[in-house]
Amino acid sequence: MSLFRLDTSVLGTRSSTIALADLVEREWRAALPDSPVVRRHLGEAPLSSTHWGAAVAAQFVPPAQRTAEQREALSLAASLVDELVAAEALILAAPLYNYGVSQHLKTWVDLLLTDPRMAAGAESPLTGKPAVLLTARGGAYGPGTPREGWDHAIGWMSRIFGEVWGLDLTVVERELTLVGVDPALEPFRELAERTRTDSEERARRAGRNLALCKETFPA
Ligand SMILES: Cc1cc2nc3c(=O)[nH]c(=O)nc-3n(C[C@H](O)[C@H](O)[C@H](O)COP(=O)(O)O)c2cc1C
């Protein structure tokens, strides 16, 4: 069973989502020691956002008249879709930045959506594919918090990955990761520790389940 793993954090070794994704991958790897992994780390190697505009513009131009830039953008989009189609399971690690998704993740998604296979109205080639989404946020935006609803990443990601792409999505969330960094969050230390251990346990479980999907998801 092949795995595709996406990382998007810009925080390197301090990243909470990378740490959670590592736990998922470790459990998956323990069950499937010989299976291949394809990785894409947008935090380290972002895609250029100019590709997206070129790929969109190309759709209004007959193939023979497309510029080299437009052809390159479409070819990149196709290869990004190929990576996902070829994998039998996905790990997607995507933090909250500035109340939304990172520009690197948005660029990747936008470019993927220019490929005809992923277009609105087409049956998604990813339908039913098992995926684990790991997300982390420095604060907390749940019911009753002062900024309830300010996390505009998780809703969008769930719509795109779960509903638009049709992935069989398991979401693991960790919050209050800025406790210890932002003094205003100090009263929430205990809660932060609890969400850390809970999210780690859920990530391990998700990794074990991802490996089990081998039997149920056709290659
Ligand atoms: C540039 C930047 C912007 C951030 N914006 C927010 C934010 O709007 N809300 C929030 O709760 N945390 C915010 N954070 C904190 C991150 O969500 C938190 O550090 C999370 O653990 C990031 O995941 P990562 O460690 O995998 O990168 C921000 C962090 C960075 C570096």
The ligand as an SDF file (V2000), in Angstrom:
LIG
                    3D

 31 33  0  0  0  0  0  0  0  0999 V2000
    2.9430   32.9300   10.7750 C   0  0  0  0  0  0  0  0  0  0  0  0
    2.0940   32.2890   11.8390 C   0  0  0  0  0  0  0  0  0  0  0  0
    0.7760   32.6660   11.9840 C   0  0  0  0  0  0  0  0  0  0  0  0
   -0.0110   32.0740   12.9750 C   0  0  0  0  0  0  0  0  0  0  0  0
   -1.3080   32.4540   13.0950 N   0  0  0  0  0  0  0  0  0  0  0  0
   -2.0730   31.8640   14.0510 C   0  0  0  0  0  0  0  0  0  0  0  0
   -3.4510   32.2180   14.1930 C   0  0  0  0  0  0  0  0  0  0  0  0
   -4.0040   33.0130   13.4590 O   0  0  0  0  0  0  0  0  0  0  0  0
   -4.1480   31.6280   15.1790 N   0  0  0  0  0  0  0  0  0  0  0  0
   -3.5920   30.7040   16.0170 C   0  0  0  0  0  0  0  0  0  0  0  0
   -4.2960   30.1750   16.8800 O   0  0  0  0  0  0  0  0  0  0  0  0
   -2.2910   30.3350   15.9010 N   0  0  0  0  0  0  0  0  0  0  0  0
   -1.5270   30.9060   14.9330 C   0  0  0  0  0  0  0  0  0  0  0  0
   -0.2350   30.5410   14.8020 N   0  0  0  0  0  0  0  0  0  0  0  0
    0.2900   29.4880   15.6570 C   0  0  0  0  0  0  0  0  0  0  0  0
    0.2480   28.1570   14.9240 C   0  0  0  0  0  0  0  0  0  0  0  0
   -1.0710   27.7950   14.5810 O   0  0  0  0  0  0  0  0  0  0  0  0
    0.8420   27.1110   15.8330 C   0  0  0  0  0  0  0  0  0  0  0  0
    2.2100   27.4380   16.0670 O   0  0  0  0  0  0  0  0  0  0  0  0
    0.7410   25.7020   15.2210 C   0  0  0  0  0  0  0  0  0  0  0  0
    1.3170   24.8120   16.1240 O   0  0  0  0  0  0  0  0  0  0  0  0
    1.4490   25.6820   13.8840 C   0  0  0  0  0  0  0  0  0  0  0  0
    1.5790   24.3620   13.4100 O   0  0  0  0  0  0  0  0  0  0  0  0
    3.0350   23.8550   13.0340 P   0  0  0  0  0  0  0  0  0  0  0  0
    3.7710   23.8600   14.3610 O   0  0  0  0  0  0  0  0  0  0  0  0
    2.8830   22.4980   12.4910 O   0  0  0  0  0  0  0  0  0  0  0  0
    3.5880   24.8370   12.0580 O   0  0  0  0  0  0  0  0  0  0  0  0
    0.5530   31.1200   13.8330 C   0  0  0  0  0  0  0  0  0  0  0  0
    1.9030   30.7430   13.6620 C   0  0  0  0  0  0  0  0  0  0  0  0
    2.6630   31.3230   12.6770 C   0  0  0  0  0  0  0  0  0  0  0  0
    4.1010   30.8900   12.5270 C   0  0  0  0  0  0  0  0  0  0  0  0
  1  2  1  0
  2  3  1  0
  2 30  2  0
  3  4  2  0
  4  5  1  0
  4 28  1  0
  5  6  2  0
  6  7  1  0
  6 13  1  0
  7  8  2  0
  7  9  1  0
  9 10  1  0
 10 11  2  0
 10 12  1  0
 12 13  2  0
 13 14  1  0
 14 15  1  0
 14 28  1  0
 15 16  1  0
 16 17  1  0
 16 18  1  0
 18 19  1  0
 18 20  1  0
 20 21  1  0
 20 22  1  0
 22 23  1  0
 23 24  1  0
 24 25  2  0
 24 26  1  0
 24 27  1  0
 28 29  2  0
 29 30  1  0
 30 31  1  0
M  END
$$$$
